[in-house]
């Protein structure tokens, strides 16, 4: 199969056995939030045994994330892999795929080559620019939008998509600070400071605090005081890259890679704390430990969040019997 330009389209062949196996799996990405059968055996384990269990789960998840990152780097280069991973993190849960698509359609190397037009390319490729938009915007926003549009309209045929190929942004149910406009604005701000960001993110040895400080101080003349392209300016500064989000970047991408490349020890990774557990981590904790109070010692560290998510993925999401036939409780009985 080829495109109208006679370029071959890669195809994936799925066997009947693979298809049958996939259809037999639970069709969900969340499990019911109630205590599971593993609560009793986990409660009976010594603290040290639980710690070792979670360490193994965290390291397994770290290895899988590293393998994914290295595949991306092998295909596109380390800078492009970092750019895509950062974009995905900026998208949070609702727009992580959309942000990754944006980073693929407006790749780092191209943005660098376009110079001052890079920011306009990001917003235009995202589908956020139109000829009439600046007329409807607040007066203190019009100049910024006009500047973006004046650069975008000249090059839009090279990047703009329509119909089914439009990036599927989710705007409902998002906190104002997490609106897709701001997430693209944060990516644009990072692009302006790329050399320093790359040095901190991929430096060896990898040190977390300087990176967190850099991301929390990240600034943009427009986006540090706006929620959307149509909103009024905020008097107070709005962080472009919050601490919890920066820790997610470390947990999901930079930390695993650094440990793989001997640029960070597991002990250093274990010291990272993130008290802002997301809904999925809380759901995992409830199923495994029975209550948020019982799970409290295990939801304070980044590595424990990752471990809980791995157990949840490997057992809770693979089980269609609502715990009845899950093998994890019996496996826990043998763990010491």
C-alpha positions as a Python dict, from the first residue, in 0.01 Angstrom:
ca = {
    (1, 'X'): (0, 0, 0),
    (2, 'X'): (136, 342, -98),
    (3, 'X'): (40, 707, -54),
    (4, 'X'): (-44, 947, -337),
    (5, 'X'): (327, 1038, -329),
    (6, 'X'): (414, 669, -382),
    (7, 'X'): (562, 635, -34),
    (8, 'X'): (516, 291, 116),
    (9, 'X'): (288, 276, 421),
    (10, 'X'): (420, 49, 700),
    (11, 'X'): (174, -222, 794),
    (12, 'X'): (139, -437, 1103),
    (13, 'X'): (24, -795, 1059),
    (14, 'X'): (-186, -923, 1352),
    (15, 'X'): (-231, -1298, 1370),
    (16, 'X'): (-560, -1461, 1465),
    (17, 'X'): (-403, -1588, 1787),
    (18, 'X'): (-291, -1237, 1886),
    (19, 'X'): (-631, -1094, 1802),
    (20, 'X'): (-810, -1364, 2000),
    (21, 'X'): (-584, -1305, 2300),
    (22, 'X'): (-643, -929, 2285),
    (23, 'X'): (-1020, -968, 2265),
    (24, 'X'): (-1016, -1195, 2570),
    (25, 'X'): (-850, -930, 2786),
    (26, 'X'): (-1047, -685, 3004),
    (27, 'X'): (-1151, -384, 2796),
    (28, 'X'): (-1070, -112, 3048),
    (29, 'X'): (-791, 112, 3167),
    (30, 'X'): (-913, 140, 3527),
    (31, 'X'): (-1023, -116, 3784),
    (32, 'X'): (-1303, -72, 4037),
    (33, 'X'): (-1182, 132, 4333),
    (34, 'X'): (-1238, -101, 4627),
    (35, 'X'): (-1011, -315, 4848),
    (36, 'X'): (-890, -630, 4674),
    (37, 'X'): (-806, -980, 4796),
    (38, 'X'): (-441, -880, 4825),
    (39, 'X'): (-514, -655, 5126),
    (40, 'X'): (-490, -941, 5380),
    (41, 'X'): (-160, -1096, 5261),
    (42, 'X'): (-2, -751, 5222),
    (43, 'X'): (-110, -659, 5573),
    (44, 'X'): (64, -970, 5703),
    (45, 'X'): (396, -888, 5537),
    (46, 'X'): (673, -716, 5736),
    (47, 'X'): (750, -359, 5629),
    (48, 'X'): (1084, -467, 5486),
    (49, 'X'): (917, -730, 5267),
    (50, 'X'): (668, -475, 5129),
    (51, 'X'): (957, -238, 5058),
    (52, 'X'): (1145, -509, 4867),
    (53, 'X'): (832, -599, 4672),
    (54, 'X'): (775, -238, 4569),
    (55, 'X'): (1142, -194, 4481),
    (56, 'X'): (1125, -488, 4241),
    (57, 'X'): (808, -352, 4083),
    (58, 'X'): (957, -3, 4052),
    (59, 'X'): (1276, -135, 3891),
    (60, 'X'): (1077, -348, 3647),
    (61, 'X'): (870, -46, 3546),
    (62, 'X'): (1184, 165, 3518),
    (63, 'X'): (1338, -90, 3282),
    (64, 'X'): (1031, -89, 3059),
    (65, 'X'): (1025, 291, 3045),
    (66, 'X'): (1396, 303, 2964),
    (67, 'X'): (1351, 54, 2680),
    (68, 'X'): (1075, 271, 2536),
    (69, 'X'): (1290, 585, 2561),
    (70, 'X'): (1589, 416, 2399),
    (71, 'X'): (1376, 293, 2108),
    (72, 'X'): (1260, 648, 2053),
    (73, 'X'): (1615, 783, 2076),
    (74, 'X'): (1740, 517, 1836),
    (75, 'X'): (1478, 619, 1581),
    (76, 'X'): (1490, 997, 1622),
    (77, 'X'): (1794, 1093, 1834),
    (78, 'X'): (1830, 1179, 2204),
    (79, 'X'): (1718, 1540, 2167),
    (80, 'X'): (1403, 1442, 1979),
    (81, 'X'): (1329, 1171, 2236),
    (82, 'X'): (1365, 1424, 2518),
    (83, 'X'): (1142, 1670, 2333),
    (84, 'X'): (867, 1411, 2284),
    (85, 'X'): (891, 1281, 2641),
    (86, 'X'): (868, 1635, 2778),
    (87, 'X'): (572, 1717, 2557),
    (88, 'X'): (394, 1400, 2671),
    (89, 'X'): (452, 1495, 3036),
    (90, 'X'): (320, 1846, 2977),
    (91, 'X'): (-2, 1698, 2843),
    (92, 'X'): (-93, 1535, 3175),
    (93, 'X'): (-336, 1245, 3141),
    (94, 'X'): (-594, 1416, 2921),
    (95, 'X'): (-360, 1545, 2652),
    (96, 'X'): (-42, 1337, 2677),
    (97, 'X'): (-107, 1169, 2341),
    (98, 'X'): (-204, 1500, 2179),
    (99, 'X'): (118, 1665, 2300),
    (100, 'X'): (328, 1374, 2175),
    (101, 'X'): (160, 1399, 1834),
    (102, 'X'): (240, 1770, 1828),
    (103, 'X'): (606, 1702, 1908),
    (104, 'X'): (616, 1447, 1625),
    (105, 'X'): (449, 1672, 1369),
    (106, 'X'): (657, 1973, 1469),
    (107, 'X'): (986, 1798, 1557),
    (108, 'X'): (1264, 1967, 1749),
    (109, 'X'): (1513, 1976, 1461),
    (110, 'X'): (1261, 2151, 1236),
    (111, 'X'): (1164, 2402, 1505),
    (112, 'X'): (1530, 2489, 1560),
    (113, 'X'): (1579, 2546, 1188),
    (114, 'X'): (1276, 2780, 1169),
    (115, 'X'): (1414, 3024, 1428),
    (116, 'X'): (1161, 3290, 1533),
    (117, 'X'): (876, 3108, 1360),
    (118, 'X'): (909, 2805, 1590),
    (119, 'X'): (644, 2920, 1839),
    (120, 'X'): (398, 2998, 1561),
    (121, 'X'): (460, 2653, 1411),
    (122, 'X'): (381, 2488, 1745),
    (123, 'X'): (51, 2673, 1790),
    (124, 'X'): (-44, 2647, 1423),
    (125, 'X'): (30, 2275, 1399),
    (126, 'X'): (-171, 2229, 1719),
    (127, 'X'): (-468, 2389, 1538),
    (128, 'X'): (-492, 2686, 1772),
    (129, 'X'): (-446, 2972, 1521),
    (130, 'X'): (-697, 3131, 1284),
    (131, 'X'): (-721, 3451, 1080),
    (132, 'X'): (-1005, 3594, 1291),
    (133, 'X'): (-878, 3488, 1631),
    (134, 'X'): (-689, 3804, 1722),
    (135, 'X'): (-1000, 4017, 1658),
    (136, 'X'): (-1192, 3830, 1929),
    (137, 'X'): (-909, 3829, 2182),
    (138, 'X'): (-861, 4073, 2472),
    (139, 'X'): (-676, 4389, 2373),
    (140, 'X'): (-356, 4293, 2556),
    (141, 'X'): (-348, 3960, 2371),
    (142, 'X'): (-397, 4083, 2014),
    (143, 'X'): (-35, 4176, 1950),
    (144, 'X'): (86, 3830, 2051),
    (145, 'X'): (-173, 3655, 1833),
    (146, 'X'): (-104, 3886, 1539),
    (147, 'X'): (267, 3809, 1564),
    (148, 'X'): (198, 3434, 1563),
    (149, 'X'): (-46, 3456, 1273),
    (150, 'X'): (180, 3677, 1059),
    (151, 'X'): (444, 3403, 1072),
    (152, 'X'): (206, 3107, 1052),
    (153, 'X'): (-2, 3192, 746),
    (154, 'X'): (305, 3194, 519),
    (155, 'X'): (410, 2841, 611),
    (156, 'X'): (83, 2678, 717),
    (157, 'X'): (45, 2455, 405),
    (158, 'X'): (356, 2264, 516),
    (159, 'X'): (217, 2178, 861),
    (160, 'X'): (-159, 2223, 881),
    (161, 'X'): (-380, 1914, 896),
    (162, 'X'): (-755, 1877, 867),
    (163, 'X'): (-1034, 1630, 923),
    (164, 'X'): (-939, 1305, 1094),
    (165, 'X'): (-573, 1405, 1118),
    (166, 'X'): (-638, 1696, 1352),
    (167, 'X'): (-478, 1658, 1691),
    (168, 'X'): (-749, 1537, 1937),
    (169, 'X'): (-725, 1793, 2217),
    (170, 'X'): (-927, 1756, 2535),
    (171, 'X'): (-1034, 2094, 2674),
    (172, 'X'): (-1321, 1994, 2906),
    (173, 'X'): (-1255, 1877, 3259),
    (174, 'X'): (-912, 2043, 3269),
    (175, 'X'): (-790, 2284, 3534),
    (176, 'X'): (-731, 2630, 3379),
    (177, 'X'): (-356, 2598, 3437),
    (178, 'X'): (-359, 2270, 3241),
    (179, 'X'): (-542, 2402, 2935),
    (180, 'X'): (-381, 2279, 2610),
    (181, 'X'): (-297, 2637, 2509),
    (182, 'X'): (-78, 2671, 2820),
    (183, 'X'): (82, 2331, 2770),
    (184, 'X'): (190, 2431, 2419),
    (185, 'X'): (305, 2765, 2561),
    (186, 'X'): (520, 2582, 2816),
    (187, 'X'): (674, 2372, 2538),
    (188, 'X'): (751, 2691, 2348),
    (189, 'X'): (918, 2838, 2657),
    (190, 'X'): (1132, 2524, 2695),
    (191, 'X'): (1232, 2550, 2331),
    (192, 'X'): (1377, 2895, 2398),
    (193, 'X'): (1590, 2754, 2681),
    (194, 'X'): (1666, 2419, 2519),
    (195, 'X'): (2047, 2404, 2562),
    (196, 'X'): (2025, 2460, 2939),
    (197, 'X'): (1729, 2224, 2973),
    (198, 'X'): (1901, 1948, 2778),
    (199, 'X'): (2215, 1982, 2989),
    (200, 'X'): (2017, 1942, 3313),
    (201, 'X'): (1789, 1664, 3185),
    (202, 'X'): (2052, 1444, 3022),
    (203, 'X'): (2359, 1537, 3226),
    (204, 'X'): (2557, 1263, 3400),
    (205, 'X'): (2551, 1229, 3692),
    (206, 'X'): (2185, 1324, 3691),
    (207, 'X'): (2088, 1560, 3975),
    (208, 'X'): (1719, 1620, 4026),
    (209, 'X'): (1706, 1945, 4227),
    (210, 'X'): (1870, 2175, 3968),
    (211, 'X'): (1629, 2043, 3707),
    (212, 'X'): (1325, 2096, 3933),
    (213, 'X'): (1440, 2450, 4013),
    (214, 'X'): (1493, 2526, 3644),
    (215, 'X'): (1150, 2397, 3541),
    (216, 'X'): (969, 2576, 3824),
    (217, 'X'): (1141, 2903, 3726),
    (218, 'X'): (1065, 2859, 3356),
    (219, 'X'): (922, 3185, 3223),
    (220, 'X'): (743, 3316, 2916),
    (221, 'X'): (645, 3679, 2866),
    (222, 'X'): (292, 3585, 2762),
    (223, 'X'): (218, 3241, 2910),
    (224, 'X'): (342, 3307, 3261),
    (225, 'X'): (31, 3524, 3304),
    (226, 'X'): (-233, 3360, 3078),
    (227, 'X'): (-447, 3046, 3085),
    (228, 'X'): (-558, 3047, 2720),
    (229, 'X'): (-513, 3247, 2400),
    (230, 'X'): (-843, 3424, 2474),
    (231, 'X'): (-814, 3481, 2850),
    (232, 'X'): (-730, 3802, 3028),
    (233, 'X'): (-391, 3844, 3190),
    (234, 'X'): (-344, 3722, 3546),
    (235, 'X'): (-177, 3959, 3790),
    (236, 'X'): (-3, 3670, 3963),
    (237, 'X'): (253, 3455, 3787),
    (238, 'X'): (125, 3109, 3687),
    (239, 'X'): (388, 2834, 3689),
    (240, 'X'): (443, 2679, 3347),
    (241, 'X'): (594, 2359, 3486),
    (242, 'X'): (487, 2276, 3843),
    (243, 'X'): (689, 2065, 4084),
    (244, 'X'): (460, 1760, 4077),
    (245, 'X'): (465, 1764, 3698),
    (246, 'X'): (844, 1795, 3695),
    (247, 'X'): (865, 1494, 3928),
    (248, 'X'): (644, 1300, 3686),
    (249, 'X'): (895, 1378, 3412),
    (250, 'X'): (1175, 1243, 3633),
    (251, 'X'): (976, 936, 3739),
    (252, 'X'): (858, 837, 3392),
    (253, 'X'): (1152, 933, 3173),
    (254, 'X'): (1466, 1096, 3309),
    (255, 'X'): (1514, 892, 3627),
    (256, 'X'): (1483, 549, 3462),
    (257, 'X'): (1718, 655, 3182),
    (258, 'X'): (1974, 793, 3428),
    (259, 'X'): (1969, 472, 3634),
    (260, 'X'): (2018, 267, 3318),
    (261, 'X'): (2317, 480, 3219),
    (262, 'X'): (2467, 471, 3571),
    (263, 'X'): (2399, 840, 3614),
    (264, 'X'): (2172, 792, 3916),
    (265, 'X'): (2150, 529, 4189),
    (266, 'X'): (1830, 363, 4304),
    (267, 'X'): (1893, 511, 4651),
    (268, 'X'): (1879, 861, 4500),
    (269, 'X'): (1565, 767, 4309),
    (270, 'X'): (1414, 628, 4631),
    (271, 'X'): (1469, 960, 4810),
    (272, 'X'): (1244, 1151, 4569),
    (273, 'X'): (920, 1242, 4740),
    (274, 'X'): (591, 1338, 4579),
    (275, 'X'): (302, 1369, 4821),
    (276, 'X'): (63, 1467, 4539),
    (277, 'X'): (-52, 1118, 4442),
    (278, 'X'): (-279, 1121, 4137),
    (279, 'X'): (-615, 945, 4116),
    (280, 'X'): (-470, 630, 3961),
    (281, 'X'): (-210, 592, 4236),
    (282, 'X'): (-481, 643, 4499),
    (283, 'X'): (-693, 376, 4332),
    (284, 'X'): (-399, 135, 4331),
    (285, 'X'): (-331, 206, 4698),
    (286, 'X'): (-693, 143, 4794),
    (287, 'X'): (-705, -191, 4613),
    (288, 'X'): (-375, -312, 4760),
    (289, 'X'): (-387, -175, 5114),
    (290, 'X'): (-759, -138, 5184),
    (291, 'X'): (-768, 231, 5279),
    (292, 'X'): (-580, 554, 5220),
    (293, 'X'): (-469, 551, 5584),
    (294, 'X'): (-317, 204, 5557),
    (295, 'X'): (-149, 301, 5229),
    (296, 'X'): (-9, 628, 5365),
    (297, 'X'): (351, 502, 5415),
    (298, 'X'): (358, 387, 5051),
    (299, 'X'): (225, 692, 4865),
    (300, 'X'): (488, 948, 4961),
    (301, 'X'): (773, 849, 4729),
    (302, 'X'): (802, 867, 4352),
    (303, 'X'): (939, 511, 4331),
    (304, 'X'): (646, 374, 4532),
    (305, 'X'): (399, 548, 4301),
    (306, 'X'): (566, 376, 4007),
    (307, 'X'): (564, 41, 4186),
    (308, 'X'): (194, 62, 4271),
    (309, 'X'): (111, 153, 3912),
    (310, 'X'): (307, -147, 3786),
    (311, 'X'): (129, -391, 4018),
    (312, 'X'): (-203, -233, 3917),
    (313, 'X'): (-117, -271, 3549),
    (314, 'X'): (11, -628, 3573),
    (315, 'X'): (-264, -768, 3794),
    (316, 'X'): (-568, -542, 3849),
    (317, 'X'): (-604, -445, 3484),
    (318, 'X'): (-534, -798, 3360),
    (319, 'X'): (-800, -954, 3582),
    (320, 'X'): (-1160, -981, 3464),
    (321, 'X'): (-1288, -1169, 3771),
    (322, 'X'): (-1288, -872, 4012),
    (323, 'X'): (-1003, -1026, 4215),
    (324, 'X'): (-1153, -1374, 4244),
    (325, 'X'): (-909, -1544, 4006),
    (326, 'X'): (-619, -1300, 4034),
    (327, 'X'): (-294, -1484, 4119),
    (328, 'X'): (-135, -1192, 4305),
    (329, 'X'): (-275, -1269, 4656),
    (330, 'X'): (-137, -1624, 4641),
    (331, 'X'): (197, -1498, 4513),
    (332, 'X'): (212, -1252, 4804),
    (333, 'X'): (173, -1541, 5048),
    (334, 'X'): (507, -1675, 4922),
    (335, 'X'): (689, -1340, 4930),
    (336, 'X'): (933, -1273, 5212),
}
